[in-house]
Amino acid sequence: MNRRPPGLKLVKAIYGFLQHKAAEALSPRTLEGYEHDLNTWLSQVGDVDIGSITTQDLRSYLAWLRTDYKPRRVSGSDHPLAAKTLRNRWVTLAAFFYLGQRRAWHPQSHEGHSGSPLRGGAGRAVHQGGD
């Protein structure tokens, strides 16, 4: 049975994810990191229906982080994100979609893959040309 509410928007899913993680008693710094990562993603993709997010959407986002994203740093440096930072962003998305599957607000099977859109290979995109 699919319990996913129709039309669940990304903003609401992010809010629910952060509430869930806060209830797990994660450190405030970890919660801030999750919130920053997810809000960066939200600003790139917009408040879309969570069920419409595809593997290609995530690949495009991760590619954007590697190539065109300009982080706001206190130092003013415009260096690209480090491979470790890109990996951390991927881990945030993986945690987000893992919870989404457990809570049934993201489909169990997506684009012919079992699991989240990240299973389609978006994680590998972080490592291409990096490490």
N, C-alpha and C positions, 0 to 999 in steps of 0.2 A: 504494500500500500504506500503510495506516495503522499507523504504528509506535508510536502513543500507548499507553502502558501503561494497562490498564483501572483505573479507580479512583484515578488519581494525585491525591493530595491537595494542596491549596493550599500548605501548609507545605513540603512536599517540592519543589514547583515553585519556590517563592520561594527556597529554599536553593540549588537548582540554578542559578537565574538569578543570584543573588549570587556564586556560585562562578565562573560563566562571566564575569561582569563583572570580577571580581577578576583572572582570567586575562588579560583584555584590558588589564591594568595601568592601570585607571582610578584617579584620585586617591582617597585614603582618604575625603575629604570627600564626593565623589560617591557612593561606595559606602555611606557612612553615610546620605546622603540617600535613596538607593534603599531601603535597609533600613528607615528610618523610615517612608517613604511606604507601603511594602508591608506593614509590620507594622500600621500604622494601618488599612489596608484589611482585613487579616486579622482584626483585633480587631472590625471591624464585621460582616464576613460569616461568619466562622468558617472552620474547616478543611474546606471543601467540596471535592467532586470538581471538578477543574479543568475538565473537559468540560461541567459543568453550568452554568457561568457564562454569563449571557446579557447582551445589550446593555442590557436593562432593569435588570439587577443593577448594572451600571456606572453607568447614568444615576442610579439611586437613590443610589448611593454618592456620586457627585459632587454631587448635590442636597443630601445630608446634610452634606457638607463645607461647602457654601455657607450652609446655614441653621441646622443644629443642632449642628455640631461645635464643641466648646469646646477650643481649643488650650491646652496647658500652657506658659505663658510664664514666664520668670524674673521679669518685671516684674509678673506677676499680671493683666495686661490680658486682657480677654475679648472683644476686638474680633474680628470675623469674619476669616477668611483673606482676604488680598489677591488680586486677580485673577491676579497673576503667580504666586503660590503655588499657586492652583488649577490654573493652566496647567502648572506643574511637576509636580503630582500626576498630571495627565492624561498628560504626557510619560512619566512613570515607568510608568504602566499600559500605554501604547503600546509602550514598549521591552520590557516584560515579555511582552506578547502577541505581539510580533513575534518574539522569540526562541522563544516557545512554538510558533509556526507553523514556524519553521525546524527546531526539534528534534522536531516532530511530536507534542508533548504537548498541543497544542490543535488542534481541527479546522481544516482549511483553509477550510471554508465553514460559516458559523454563522448560523442564522436567516435564510437567504436572502441573506446578504451575503457577498461575497468578502472573506476576510481575518478579522481579529480582531473580537470583539464591539464594539470601539471604532469600527469602520467604520460602525456603525449610527447614528452621530450623537452619541455621548456627548461627544465633544470640543466640539460646538457648545453643549452644555448649560453648559459652563464659562463661556462668553462671554455667555450671556443675562443681562441685567441687570447685567453687570459693566462691562467697558470702556466 
